Amino acid sequence: MDLIRFAAMSRYWDRHPPLHLMVQSYLGIKPVIRNTTQAKPEAANTDDDLQEFVQLFTAAGGTLS
């Protein structure tokens, strides 16, 4: 998207805001601001976790090739 199209879209949205934004404003819902600077470390997967996944996958009809 180039800047000309972005400006046109912004002008259009100023006159005709998206429905979800109008409903959000009407209901007084504030956007959730999350702190992304403190990311949680990923948990290390173990062999037990892998085996449990494989069991659930095959029970749901998945096949291992």
PyMOL commands that set and color helices and strands:
alter all, ss='L'
color gray80, all
select helices_A, chain A and resi 3-15+19-27+47-59
alter helices_A, ss='H'
color red, helices_A
deselect
rebuild
show_as cartoon
